[in-house]
Amino acid sequence: MNDAAPAPTPAPAPRRARVRAPELIGKGGWLNTGGKDLKLADFRGRTLILDF
């Protein structure tokens, strides 16, 4: 027989809520894009700087 207590199981990591950003829609449209309409999905995984 083994008198050692079983190792405690670690608590599950807290789940993060996924928040989706709304699409950027405005009167003037996108500037400096050569007339191309862009979506936020086009920037996934990239660093983006917005100037409002």
All heavy atoms as atom14 arrays in JSON, in Angstrom:
{
  "sequence": "MNDAAPAPTPAPAPRRARVRAPELIGKGGWLNTGGKDLKLADFRGRTLILDF",
  "atom14_mask": [
    [1, 1, 1, 1, 1, 1, 1, 1, 0, 0, 0, 0, 0, 0],
    [1, 1, 1, 1, 1, 1, 1, 1, 0, 0, 0, 0, 0, 0],
    [1, 1, 1, 1, 1, 1, 1, 1, 0, 0, 0, 0, 0, 0],
    [1, 1, 1, 1, 1, 0, 0, 0, 0, 0, 0, 0, 0, 0],
    [1, 1, 1, 1, 1, 0, 0, 0, 0, 0, 0, 0, 0, 0],
    [1, 1, 1, 1, 1, 1, 1, 0, 0, 0, 0, 0, 0, 0],
    [1, 1, 1, 1, 1, 0, 0, 0, 0, 0, 0, 0, 0, 0],
    [1, 1, 1, 1, 1, 1, 1, 0, 0, 0, 0, 0, 0, 0],
    [1, 1, 1, 1, 1, 1, 1, 0, 0, 0, 0, 0, 0, 0],
    [1, 1, 1, 1, 1, 1, 1, 0, 0, 0, 0, 0, 0, 0],
    [1, 1, 1, 1, 1, 0, 0, 0, 0, 0, 0, 0, 0, 0],
    [1, 1, 1, 1, 1, 1, 1, 0, 0, 0, 0, 0, 0, 0],
    [1, 1, 1, 1, 1, 0, 0, 0, 0, 0, 0, 0, 0, 0],
    [1, 1, 1, 1, 1, 1, 1, 0, 0, 0, 0, 0, 0, 0],
    [1, 1, 1, 1, 1, 1, 1, 1, 1, 1, 1, 0, 0, 0],
    [1, 1, 1, 1, 1, 1, 1, 1, 1, 1, 1, 0, 0, 0],
    [1, 1, 1, 1, 1, 0, 0, 0, 0, 0, 0, 0, 0, 0],
    [1, 1, 1, 1, 1, 1, 1, 1, 1, 1, 1, 0, 0, 0],
    [1, 1, 1, 1, 1, 1, 1, 0, 0, 0, 0, 0, 0, 0],
    [1, 1, 1, 1, 1, 1, 1, 1, 1, 1, 1, 0, 0, 0],
    [1, 1, 1, 1, 1, 0, 0, 0, 0, 0, 0, 0, 0, 0],
    [1, 1, 1, 1, 1, 1, 1, 0, 0, 0, 0, 0, 0, 0],
    [1, 1, 1, 1, 1, 1, 1, 1, 1, 0, 0, 0, 0, 0],
    [1, 1, 1, 1, 1, 1, 1, 1, 0, 0, 0, 0, 0, 0],
    [1, 1, 1, 1, 1, 1, 1, 1, 0, 0, 0, 0, 0, 0],
    [1, 1, 1, 1, 0, 0, 0, 0, 0, 0, 0, 0, 0, 0],
    [1, 1, 1, 1, 1, 1, 1, 1, 1, 0, 0, 0, 0, 0],
    [1, 1, 1, 1, 0, 0, 0, 0, 0, 0, 0, 0, 0, 0],
    [1, 1, 1, 1, 0, 0, 0, 0, 0, 0, 0, 0, 0, 0],
    [1, 1, 1, 1, 1, 1, 1, 1, 1, 1, 1, 1, 1, 1],
    [1, 1, 1, 1, 1, 1, 1, 1, 0, 0, 0, 0, 0, 0],
    [1, 1, 1, 1, 1, 1, 1, 1, 0, 0, 0, 0, 0, 0],
    [1, 1, 1, 1, 1, 1, 1, 0, 0, 0, 0, 0, 0, 0],
    [1, 1, 1, 1, 0, 0, 0, 0, 0, 0, 0, 0, 0, 0],
    [1, 1, 1, 1, 0, 0, 0, 0, 0, 0, 0, 0, 0, 0],
    [1, 1, 1, 1, 1, 1, 1, 1, 1, 0, 0, 0, 0, 0],
    [1, 1, 1, 1, 1, 1, 1, 1, 0, 0, 0, 0, 0, 0],
    [1, 1, 1, 1, 1, 1, 1, 1, 0, 0, 0, 0, 0, 0],
    [1, 1, 1, 1, 1, 1, 1, 1, 1, 0, 0, 0, 0, 0],
    [1, 1, 1, 1, 1, 1, 1, 1, 0, 0, 0, 0, 0, 0],
    [1, 1, 1, 1, 1, 0, 0, 0, 0, 0, 0, 0, 0, 0],
    [1, 1, 1, 1, 1, 1, 1, 1, 0, 0, 0, 0, 0, 0],
    [1, 1, 1, 1, 1, 1, 1, 1, 1, 1, 1, 0, 0, 0],
    [1, 1, 1, 1, 1, 1, 1, 1, 1, 1, 1, 0, 0, 0],
    [1, 1, 1, 1, 0, 0, 0, 0, 0, 0, 0, 0, 0, 0],
    [1, 1, 1, 1, 1, 1, 1, 1, 1, 1, 1, 0, 0, 0],
    [1, 1, 1, 1, 1, 1, 1, 0, 0, 0, 0, 0, 0, 0],
    [1, 1, 1, 1, 1, 1, 1, 1, 0, 0, 0, 0, 0, 0],
    [1, 1, 1, 1, 1, 1, 1, 1, 0, 0, 0, 0, 0, 0],
    [1, 1, 1, 1, 1, 1, 1, 1, 0, 0, 0, 0, 0, 0],
    [1, 1, 1, 1, 1, 1, 1, 1, 0, 0, 0, 0, 0, 0],
    [1, 1, 1, 1, 1, 1, 1, 1, 1, 1, 1, 0, 0, 0]
  ],
  "atom14_positions": [
    [[0.83, -1.19, 0.0], [0.0, 0.0, 0.0], [0.87, 1.25, 0.0], [1.93, 1.28, 0.58], [-0.89, 0.04, 1.23], [-1.99, -0.94, 1.27], [-3.13, -0.17, 2.37], [-4.61, -0.43, 1.66], [0.0, 0.0, 0.0], [0.0, 0.0, 0.0], [0.0, 0.0, 0.0], [0.0, 0.0, 0.0], [0.0, 0.0, 0.0], [0.0, 0.0, 0.0]],
    [[0.33, 2.29, -0.59], [1.04, 3.56, -0.67], [0.31, 4.55, 0.21], [-0.87, 4.81, 0.04], [1.07, 4.03, -2.12], [1.96, 5.24, -2.3], [2.47, 5.77, -1.33], [2.14, 5.65, -3.53], [0.0, 0.0, 0.0], [0.0, 0.0, 0.0], [0.0, 0.0, 0.0], [0.0, 0.0, 0.0], [0.0, 0.0, 0.0], [0.0, 0.0, 0.0]],
    [[1.01, 5.13, 1.2], [0.39, 6.07, 2.13], [0.38, 7.5, 1.62], [-0.18, 8.38, 2.25], [1.11, 6.03, 3.48], [0.89, 4.69, 4.19], [-0.14, 4.05, 3.91], [1.76, 4.31, 4.99], [0.0, 0.0, 0.0], [0.0, 0.0, 0.0], [0.0, 0.0, 0.0], [0.0, 0.0, 0.0], [0.0, 0.0, 0.0], [0.0, 0.0, 0.0]],
    [[1.02, 7.75, 0.48], [1.1, 9.12, -0.06], [-0.27, 9.53, -0.6], [-0.99, 8.75, -1.22], [2.12, 9.19, -1.17], [0.0, 0.0, 0.0], [0.0, 0.0, 0.0], [0.0, 0.0, 0.0], [0.0, 0.0, 0.0], [0.0, 0.0, 0.0], [0.0, 0.0, 0.0], [0.0, 0.0, 0.0], [0.0, 0.0, 0.0], [0.0, 0.0, 0.0]],
    [[-0.63, 10.75, -0.33], [-1.91, 11.28, -0.84], [-1.78, 11.52, -2.33], [-0.7, 11.89, -2.82], [-2.25, 12.58, -0.12], [0.0, 0.0, 0.0], [0.0, 0.0, 0.0], [0.0, 0.0, 0.0], [0.0, 0.0, 0.0], [0.0, 0.0, 0.0], [0.0, 0.0, 0.0], [0.0, 0.0, 0.0], [0.0, 0.0, 0.0], [0.0, 0.0, 0.0]],
    [[-2.86, 11.31, -3.08], [-2.78, 11.57, -4.53], [-2.54, 13.06, -4.79], [-2.97, 13.92, -4.03], [-4.14, 11.13, -5.05], [-5.04, 11.12, -3.86], [-4.18, 10.88, -2.66], [0.0, 0.0, 0.0], [0.0, 0.0, 0.0], [0.0, 0.0, 0.0], [0.0, 0.0, 0.0], [0.0, 0.0, 0.0], [0.0, 0.0, 0.0], [0.0, 0.0, 0.0]],
    [[-1.84, 13.33, -5.86], [-1.54, 14.72, -6.22], [-2.84, 15.43, -6.59], [-3.69, 14.86, -7.29], [-0.57, 14.76, -7.39], [0.0, 0.0, 0.0], [0.0, 0.0, 0.0], [0.0, 0.0, 0.0], [0.0, 0.0, 0.0], [0.0, 0.0, 0.0], [0.0, 0.0, 0.0], [0.0, 0.0, 0.0], [0.0, 0.0, 0.0], [0.0, 0.0, 0.0]],
    [[-3.03, 16.64, -6.09], [-4.27, 17.36, -6.44], [-4.29, 17.71, -7.92], [-3.25, 18.03, -8.51], [-4.21, 18.62, -5.58], [-2.76, 18.81, -5.26], [-2.15, 17.42, -5.24], [0.0, 0.0, 0.0], [0.0, 0.0, 0.0], [0.0, 0.0, 0.0], [0.0, 0.0, 0.0], [0.0, 0.0, 0.0], [0.0, 0.0, 0.0], [0.0, 0.0, 0.0]],
    [[-5.45, 17.64, -8.5], [-5.56, 18.01, -9.91], [-5.64, 19.53, -10.01], [-6.33, 20.17, -9.22], [-6.82, 17.38, -10.55], [-7.95, 17.72, -9.75], [-6.7, 15.88, -10.64], [0.0, 0.0, 0.0], [0.0, 0.0, 0.0], [0.0, 0.0, 0.0], [0.0, 0.0, 0.0], [0.0, 0.0, 0.0], [0.0, 0.0, 0.0], [0.0, 0.0, 0.0]],
    [[-4.91, 20.11, -10.95], [-4.93, 21.58, -11.07], [-6.3, 22.05, -11.54], [-7.01, 21.37, -12.27], [-3.86, 21.87, -12.12], [-3.69, 20.6, -12.87], [-4.05, 19.49, -11.93], [0.0, 0.0, 0.0], [0.0, 0.0, 0.0], [0.0, 0.0, 0.0], [0.0, 0.0, 0.0], [0.0, 0.0, 0.0], [0.0, 0.0, 0.0], [0.0, 0.0, 0.0]],
    [[-6.67, 23.23, -11.08], [-7.94, 23.83, -11.49], [-7.85, 24.21, -12.97], [-6.78, 24.61, -13.44], [-8.22, 25.08, -10.65], [0.0, 0.0, 0.0], [0.0, 0.0, 0.0], [0.0, 0.0, 0.0], [0.0, 0.0, 0.0], [0.0, 0.0, 0.0], [0.0, 0.0, 0.0], [0.0, 0.0, 0.0], [0.0, 0.0, 0.0], [0.0, 0.0, 0.0]],
    [[-8.94, 24.07, -13.7], [-8.9, 24.46, -15.12], [-8.67, 25.96, -15.27], [-9.06, 26.75, -14.43], [-10.27, 24.06, -15.65], [-11.13, 23.91, -14.45], [-10.24, 23.59, -13.29], [0.0, 0.0, 0.0], [0.0, 0.0, 0.0], [0.0, 0.0, 0.0], [0.0, 0.0, 0.0], [0.0, 0.0, 0.0], [0.0, 0.0, 0.0], [0.0, 0.0, 0.0]],
    [[-7.99, 26.32, -16.32], [-7.71, 27.74, -16.59], [-9.02, 28.47, -16.86], [-9.93, 27.91, -17.47], [-6.79, 27.88, -17.78], [0.0, 0.0, 0.0], [0.0, 0.0, 0.0], [0.0, 0.0, 0.0], [0.0, 0.0, 0.0], [0.0, 0.0, 0.0], [0.0, 0.0, 0.0], [0.0, 0.0, 0.0], [0.0, 0.0, 0.0], [0.0, 0.0, 0.0]],
    [[-9.14, 29.71, -16.38], [-10.37, 30.47, -16.64], [-10.54, 30.71, -18.13], [-9.56, 30.94, -18.85], [-10.18, 31.78, -15.88], [-8.72, 31.87, -15.61], [-8.17, 30.48, -15.63], [0.0, 0.0, 0.0], [0.0, 0.0, 0.0], [0.0, 0.0, 0.0], [0.0, 0.0, 0.0], [0.0, 0.0, 0.0], [0.0, 0.0, 0.0], [0.0, 0.0, 0.0]],
    [[-11.76, 30.64, -18.6], [-12.03, 30.84, -20.02], [-12.18, 32.33, -20.3], [-12.81, 33.04, -19.53], [-13.3, 30.11, -20.42], [-13.15, 28.62, -20.23], [-14.31, 27.91, -20.77], [-14.0, 27.65, -22.16], [-14.84, 27.16, -23.04], [-16.05, 26.88, -22.69], [-14.49, 26.95, -24.28], [0.0, 0.0, 0.0], [0.0, 0.0, 0.0], [0.0, 0.0, 0.0]],
    [[-11.62, 32.77, -21.39], [-11.75, 34.17, -21.8], [-12.91, 34.3, -22.76], [-13.06, 33.48, -23.66], [-10.49, 34.65, -22.51], [-9.32, 34.8, -21.59], [-8.15, 35.24, -22.4], [-7.39, 36.21, -21.66], [-6.34, 36.81, -22.11], [-5.91, 36.56, -23.31], [-5.68, 37.67, -21.38], [0.0, 0.0, 0.0], [0.0, 0.0, 0.0], [0.0, 0.0, 0.0]],
    [[-13.7, 35.32, -22.57], [-14.8, 35.57, -23.49], [-14.24, 36.16, -24.77], [-13.38, 37.04, -24.75], [-15.79, 36.54, -22.85], [0.0, 0.0, 0.0], [0.0, 0.0, 0.0], [0.0, 0.0, 0.0], [0.0, 0.0, 0.0], [0.0, 0.0, 0.0], [0.0, 0.0, 0.0], [0.0, 0.0, 0.0], [0.0, 0.0, 0.0], [0.0, 0.0, 0.0]],
    [[-14.7, 35.66, -25.9], [-14.26, 36.2, -27.19], [-15.18, 37.36, -27.55], [-16.39, 37.22, -27.55], [-14.33, 35.14, -28.27], [-13.28, 34.08, -28.08], [-13.23, 33.21, -29.26], [-12.24, 33.78, -30.15], [-11.85, 33.2, -31.27], [-12.36, 32.07, -31.64], [-10.94, 33.76, -32.03], [0.0, 0.0, 0.0], [0.0, 0.0, 0.0], [0.0, 0.0, 0.0]],
    [[-14.58, 38.48, -27.83], [-15.33, 39.67, -28.21], [-14.96, 40.01, -29.64], [-13.79, 40.14, -29.98], [-14.99, 40.86, -27.27], [-15.73, 42.09, -27.69], [-15.3, 40.48, -25.84], [0.0, 0.0, 0.0], [0.0, 0.0, 0.0], [0.0, 0.0, 0.0], [0.0, 0.0, 0.0], [0.0, 0.0, 0.0], [0.0, 0.0, 0.0], [0.0, 0.0, 0.0]],
    [[-15.95, 40.14, -30.47], [-15.7, 40.48, -31.88], [-15.88, 41.99, -32.06], [-16.86, 42.56, -31.63], [-16.66, 39.73, -32.78], [-16.39, 38.26, -32.81], [-17.14, 37.63, -33.95], [-16.8, 36.23, -34.05], [-15.91, 35.75, -34.89], [-15.27, 36.55, -35.7], [-15.66, 34.47, -34.93], [0.0, 0.0, 0.0], [0.0, 0.0, 0.0], [0.0, 0.0, 0.0]],
    [[-14.92, 42.58, -32.71], [-14.99, 44.01, -33.0], [-15.95, 44.23, -34.17], [-15.99, 43.44, -35.11], [-13.62, 44.54, -33.36], [0.0, 0.0, 0.0], [0.0, 0.0, 0.0], [0.0, 0.0, 0.0], [0.0, 0.0, 0.0], [0.0, 0.0, 0.0], [0.0, 0.0, 0.0], [0.0, 0.0, 0.0], [0.0, 0.0, 0.0], [0.0, 0.0, 0.0]],
    [[-16.73, 45.3, -34.11], [-17.62, 45.59, -35.24], [-16.82, 46.1, -36.44], [-15.72, 46.63, -36.29], [-18.53, 46.7, -34.7], [-17.72, 47.36, -33.63], [-16.86, 46.28, -33.04], [0.0, 0.0, 0.0], [0.0, 0.0, 0.0], [0.0, 0.0, 0.0], [0.0, 0.0, 0.0], [0.0, 0.0, 0.0], [0.0, 0.0, 0.0], [0.0, 0.0, 0.0]],
    [[-17.37, 45.91, -37.61], [-16.73, 46.44, -38.82], [-16.69, 47.96, -38.74], [-17.56, 48.59, -38.15], [-17.5, 46.02, -40.07], [-17.33, 44.56, -40.42], [-15.9, 44.21, -40.82], [-15.18, 45.06, -41.36], [-15.52, 43.07, -40.58], [0.0, 0.0, 0.0], [0.0, 0.0, 0.0], [0.0, 0.0, 0.0], [0.0, 0.0, 0.0], [0.0, 0.0, 0.0]],
    [[-15.67, 48.55, -39.31], [-15.52, 50.01, -39.32], [-16.23, 50.56, -40.55], [-15.77, 50.37, -41.68], [-14.05, 50.38, -39.32], [-13.26, 49.89, -38.1], [-11.79, 50.16, -38.29], [-13.78, 50.54, -36.84], [0.0, 0.0, 0.0], [0.0, 0.0, 0.0], [0.0, 0.0, 0.0], [0.0, 0.0, 0.0], [0.0, 0.0, 0.0], [0.0, 0.0, 0.0]],
    [[-17.33, 51.22, -40.32], [-18.12, 51.78, -41.41], [-18.31, 53.27, -41.11], [-18.68, 53.64, -40.01], [-19.5, 51.1, -41.5], [-19.32, 49.61, -41.72], [-20.33, 51.71, -42.62], [-20.6, 48.81, -41.61], [0.0, 0.0, 0.0], [0.0, 0.0, 0.0], [0.0, 0.0, 0.0], [0.0, 0.0, 0.0], [0.0, 0.0, 0.0], [0.0, 0.0, 0.0]],
    [[-18.05, 54.09, -42.08], [-18.21, 55.52, -41.88], [-18.62, 56.21, -43.17], [-18.72, 55.59, -44.23], [0.0, 0.0, 0.0], [0.0, 0.0, 0.0], [0.0, 0.0, 0.0], [0.0, 0.0, 0.0], [0.0, 0.0, 0.0], [0.0, 0.0, 0.0], [0.0, 0.0, 0.0], [0.0, 0.0, 0.0], [0.0, 0.0, 0.0], [0.0, 0.0, 0.0]],
    [[-18.84, 57.5, -43.08], [-19.27, 58.29, -44.24], [-18.21, 58.33, -45.34], [-18.49, 58.18, -46.5], [-19.59, 59.72, -43.83], [-20.82, 59.89, -43.04], [-21.02, 61.37, -42.78], [-22.14, 61.63, -41.82], [-22.29, 63.05, -41.53], [0.0, 0.0, 0.0], [0.0, 0.0, 0.0], [0.0, 0.0, 0.0], [0.0, 0.0, 0.0], [0.0, 0.0, 0.0]],
    [[-16.97, 58.55, -44.93], [-15.91, 58.79, -45.9], [-15.29, 57.55, -46.51], [-14.57, 57.64, -47.49], [0.0, 0.0, 0.0], [0.0, 0.0, 0.0], [0.0, 0.0, 0.0], [0.0, 0.0, 0.0], [0.0, 0.0, 0.0], [0.0, 0.0, 0.0], [0.0, 0.0, 0.0], [0.0, 0.0, 0.0], [0.0, 0.0, 0.0], [0.0, 0.0, 0.0]],
    [[-15.52, 56.39, -45.93], [-14.89, 55.18, -46.44], [-13.43, 55.11, -46.02], [-12.95, 55.89, -45.21], [0.0, 0.0, 0.0], [0.0, 0.0, 0.0], [0.0, 0.0, 0.0], [0.0, 0.0, 0.0], [0.0, 0.0, 0.0], [0.0, 0.0, 0.0], [0.0, 0.0, 0.0], [0.0, 0.0, 0.0], [0.0, 0.0, 0.0], [0.0, 0.0, 0.0]],
    [[-12.73, 54.17, -46.59], [-11.32, 53.98, -46.27], [-10.47, 54.98, -47.05], [-10.71, 55.23, -48.22], [-10.89, 52.57, -46.65], [-11.46, 51.52, -45.76], [-12.62, 50.85, -45.94], [-10.89, 51.02, -44.56], [-12.82, 49.96, -44.94], [-11.76, 50.04, -44.07], [-9.73, 51.28, -43.87], [-11.51, 49.34, -42.9], [-9.47, 50.59, -42.7], [-10.35, 49.63, -42.24]],
    [[-9.45, 55.52, -46.4], [-8.53, 56.46, -47.03], [-7.21, 55.75, -47.32], [-6.8, 54.84, -46.6], [-8.26, 57.66, -46.12], [-9.49, 58.49, -45.73], [-9.09, 59.56, -44.74], [-10.14, 59.1, -46.95], [0.0, 0.0, 0.0], [0.0, 0.0, 0.0], [0.0, 0.0, 0.0], [0.0, 0.0, 0.0], [0.0, 0.0, 0.0], [0.0, 0.0, 0.0]],
    [[-6.54, 56.17, -48.35], [-5.2, 55.66, -48.7], [-5.18, 54.15, -48.94], [-4.23, 53.48, -48.57], [-4.18, 56.03, -47.62], [-4.09, 57.52, -47.41], [-4.16, 58.29, -48.35], [-3.96, 57.94, -46.17], [0.0, 0.0, 0.0], [0.0, 0.0, 0.0], [0.0, 0.0, 0.0], [0.0, 0.0, 0.0], [0.0, 0.0, 0.0], [0.0, 0.0, 0.0]],
    [[-6.22, 53.63, -49.56], [-6.25, 52.19, -49.86], [-6.38, 51.94, -51.36], [-6.59, 50.8, -51.76], [-7.44, 51.5, -49.15], [-8.65, 52.08, -49.61], [-7.33, 51.62, -47.65], [0.0, 0.0, 0.0], [0.0, 0.0, 0.0], [0.0, 0.0, 0.0], [0.0, 0.0, 0.0], [0.0, 0.0, 0.0], [0.0, 0.0, 0.0], [0.0, 0.0, 0.0]],
    [[-6.27, 52.96, -52.17], [-6.39, 52.79, -53.6], [-7.81, 52.44, -54.04], [-7.99, 51.75, -55.03], [0.0, 0.0, 0.0], [0.0, 0.0, 0.0], [0.0, 0.0, 0.0], [0.0, 0.0, 0.0], [0.0, 0.0, 0.0], [0.0, 0.0, 0.0], [0.0, 0.0, 0.0], [0.0, 0.0, 0.0], [0.0, 0.0, 0.0], [0.0, 0.0, 0.0]],
    [[-8.8, 52.89, -53.27], [-10.19, 52.63, -53.62], [-10.69, 51.25, -53.2], [-11.82, 50.89, -53.48], [0.0, 0.0, 0.0], [0.0, 0.0, 0.0], [0.0, 0.0, 0.0], [0.0, 0.0, 0.0], [0.0, 0.0, 0.0], [0.0, 0.0, 0.0], [0.0, 0.0, 0.0], [0.0, 0.0, 0.0], [0.0, 0.0, 0.0], [0.0, 0.0, 0.0]],
    [[-9.86, 50.49, -52.53], [-10.23, 49.14, -52.11], [-10.96, 49.2, -50.75], [-10.46, 49.82, -49.82], [-8.98, 48.29, -52.0], [-9.2, 46.86, -51.62], [-7.87, 46.12, -51.6], [-8.07, 44.7, -51.13], [-6.79, 44.01, -50.95], [0.0, 0.0, 0.0], [0.0, 0.0, 0.0], [0.0, 0.0, 0.0], [0.0, 0.0, 0.0], [0.0, 0.0, 0.0]],
    [[-12.13, 48.55, -50.65], [-12.82, 48.45, -49.37], [-12.19, 47.31, -48.58], [-11.95, 46.23, -49.1], [-14.31, 48.17, -49.57], [-15.07, 49.4, -50.03], [-14.6, 50.53, -49.76], [-16.12, 49.24, -50.66], [0.0, 0.0, 0.0], [0.0, 0.0, 0.0], [0.0, 0.0, 0.0], [0.0, 0.0, 0.0], [0.0, 0.0, 0.0], [0.0, 0.0, 0.0]],
    [[-11.91, 47.55, -47.32], [-11.25, 46.56, -46.48], [-12.18, 46.12, -45.35], [-13.07, 46.85, -44.94], [-9.97, 47.15, -45.89], [-8.94, 47.63, -46.9], [-7.8, 48.36, -46.2], [-8.4, 46.47, -47.71], [0.0, 0.0, 0.0], [0.0, 0.0, 0.0], [0.0, 0.0, 0.0], [0.0, 0.0, 0.0], [0.0, 0.0, 0.0], [0.0, 0.0, 0.0]],
    [[-11.94, 44.93, -44.85], [-12.67, 44.39, -43.71], [-11.67, 44.09, -42.6], [-10.48, 43.91, -42.86], [-13.41, 43.11, -44.1], [-14.43, 43.33, -45.19], [-15.39, 42.16, -45.24], [-16.46, 42.37, -46.26], [-17.39, 43.41, -45.96], [0.0, 0.0, 0.0], [0.0, 0.0, 0.0], [0.0, 0.0, 0.0], [0.0, 0.0, 0.0], [0.0, 0.0, 0.0]],
    [[-12.14, 44.02, -41.37], [-11.24, 43.72, -40.27], [-10.56, 42.37, -40.45], [-9.43, 42.17, -40.03], [-12.0, 43.77, -38.94], [-12.4, 45.16, -38.47], [-13.15, 45.06, -37.16], [-11.22, 46.07, -38.33], [0.0, 0.0, 0.0], [0.0, 0.0, 0.0], [0.0, 0.0, 0.0], [0.0, 0.0, 0.0], [0.0, 0.0, 0.0], [0.0, 0.0, 0.0]],
    [[-11.23, 41.43, -41.08], [-10.64, 40.11, -41.31], [-9.38, 40.21, -42.18], [-8.5, 39.36, -42.08], [-11.66, 39.19, -41.97], [0.0, 0.0, 0.0], [0.0, 0.0, 0.0], [0.0, 0.0, 0.0], [0.0, 0.0, 0.0], [0.0, 0.0, 0.0], [0.0, 0.0, 0.0], [0.0, 0.0, 0.0], [0.0, 0.0, 0.0], [0.0, 0.0, 0.0]],
    [[-9.27, 41.25, -43.01], [-8.09, 41.44, -43.84], [-6.85, 41.74, -43.0], [-5.73, 41.59, -43.47], [-8.3, 42.59, -44.83], [-9.43, 42.32, -45.82], [-9.7, 41.14, -46.1], [-10.03, 43.3, -46.31], [0.0, 0.0, 0.0], [0.0, 0.0, 0.0], [0.0, 0.0, 0.0], [0.0, 0.0, 0.0], [0.0, 0.0, 0.0], [0.0, 0.0, 0.0]],
    [[-7.05, 42.16, -41.76], [-5.94, 42.55, -40.89], [-5.65, 41.52, -39.81], [-4.83, 41.75, -38.94], [-6.24, 43.9, -40.23], [-6.45, 45.0, -41.23], [-7.71, 45.51, -41.47], [-5.39, 45.52, -41.93], [-7.91, 46.52, -42.39], [-5.57, 46.54, -42.86], [-6.83, 47.03, -43.09], [0.0, 0.0, 0.0], [0.0, 0.0, 0.0], [0.0, 0.0, 0.0]],
    [[-6.3, 40.39, -39.84], [-6.13, 39.37, -38.8], [-4.66, 38.95, -38.72], [-4.01, 38.68, -39.72], [-6.98, 38.16, -39.1], [-6.88, 37.13, -38.02], [-7.81, 35.96, -38.26], [-8.19, 35.45, -36.98], [-9.39, 35.56, -36.43], [-10.34, 36.13, -37.1], [-9.64, 35.07, -35.26], [0.0, 0.0, 0.0], [0.0, 0.0, 0.0], [0.0, 0.0, 0.0]],
    [[-4.13, 38.97, -37.49], [-2.74, 38.58, -37.27], [-1.73, 39.67, -37.55], [-0.53, 39.43, -37.52], [0.0, 0.0, 0.0], [0.0, 0.0, 0.0], [0.0, 0.0, 0.0], [0.0, 0.0, 0.0], [0.0, 0.0, 0.0], [0.0, 0.0, 0.0], [0.0, 0.0, 0.0], [0.0, 0.0, 0.0], [0.0, 0.0, 0.0], [0.0, 0.0, 0.0]],
    [[-2.2, 40.87, -37.86], [-1.29, 41.99, -38.15], [-1.5, 43.1, -37.13], [-2.54, 43.21, -36.51], [-1.58, 42.56, -39.53], [-1.32, 41.56, -40.62], [-1.62, 42.16, -41.95], [-1.37, 41.18, -43.0], [-1.32, 41.48, -44.26], [-1.48, 42.73, -44.64], [-1.1, 40.56, -45.15], [0.0, 0.0, 0.0], [0.0, 0.0, 0.0], [0.0, 0.0, 0.0]],
    [[-0.49, 43.94, -37.01], [-0.6, 45.11, -36.16], [-1.25, 46.22, -36.96], [-0.84, 46.49, -38.09], [0.78, 45.56, -35.65], [1.38, 44.47, -34.97], [0.68, 46.77, -34.75], [0.0, 0.0, 0.0], [0.0, 0.0, 0.0], [0.0, 0.0, 0.0], [0.0, 0.0, 0.0], [0.0, 0.0, 0.0], [0.0, 0.0, 0.0], [0.0, 0.0, 0.0]],
    [[-2.25, 46.87, -36.39], [-3.0, 47.89, -37.09], [-3.08, 49.13, -36.23], [-3.4, 49.06, -35.05], [-4.4, 47.37, -37.4], [-5.35, 48.29, -38.16], [-4.83, 48.55, -39.56], [-6.72, 47.68, -38.21], [0.0, 0.0, 0.0], [0.0, 0.0, 0.0], [0.0, 0.0, 0.0], [0.0, 0.0, 0.0], [0.0, 0.0, 0.0], [0.0, 0.0, 0.0]],
    [[-2.77, 50.27, -36.82], [-2.88, 51.55, -36.11], [-4.03, 52.32, -36.75], [-4.05, 52.53, -37.96], [-1.58, 52.37, -36.2], [-0.45, 51.59, -35.54], [-1.76, 53.73, -35.56], [0.9, 52.23, -35.71], [0.0, 0.0, 0.0], [0.0, 0.0, 0.0], [0.0, 0.0, 0.0], [0.0, 0.0, 0.0], [0.0, 0.0, 0.0], [0.0, 0.0, 0.0]],
    [[-4.99, 52.73, -35.92], [-6.14, 53.49, -36.39], [-6.0, 54.93, -35.91], [-5.67, 55.18, -34.76], [-7.44, 52.88, -35.86], [-7.71, 51.44, -36.27], [-8.96, 50.94, -35.57], [-7.84, 51.31, -37.75], [0.0, 0.0, 0.0], [0.0, 0.0, 0.0], [0.0, 0.0, 0.0], [0.0, 0.0, 0.0], [0.0, 0.0, 0.0], [0.0, 0.0, 0.0]],
    [[-6.28, 55.85, -36.79], [-6.25, 57.27, -36.44], [-7.64, 57.82, -36.67], [-8.1, 57.92, -37.81], [-5.22, 57.99, -37.32], [-5.07, 59.45, -36.95], [-5.61, 59.88, -35.9], [-4.42, 60.18, -37.72], [0.0, 0.0, 0.0], [0.0, 0.0, 0.0], [0.0, 0.0, 0.0], [0.0, 0.0, 0.0], [0.0, 0.0, 0.0], [0.0, 0.0, 0.0]],
    [[-8.33, 58.16, -35.61], [-9.7, 58.68, -35.7], [-9.7, 60.19, -35.67], [-8.97, 60.82, -35.0], [-10.56, 58.17, -34.55], [-10.81, 56.71, -34.63], [-10.03, 55.82, -33.91], [-11.83, 56.21, -35.42], [-10.28, 54.47, -33.97], [-12.09, 54.85, -35.48], [-11.3, 53.98, -34.74], [0.0, 0.0, 0.0], [0.0, 0.0, 0.0], [0.0, 0.0, 0.0]]
  ]
}
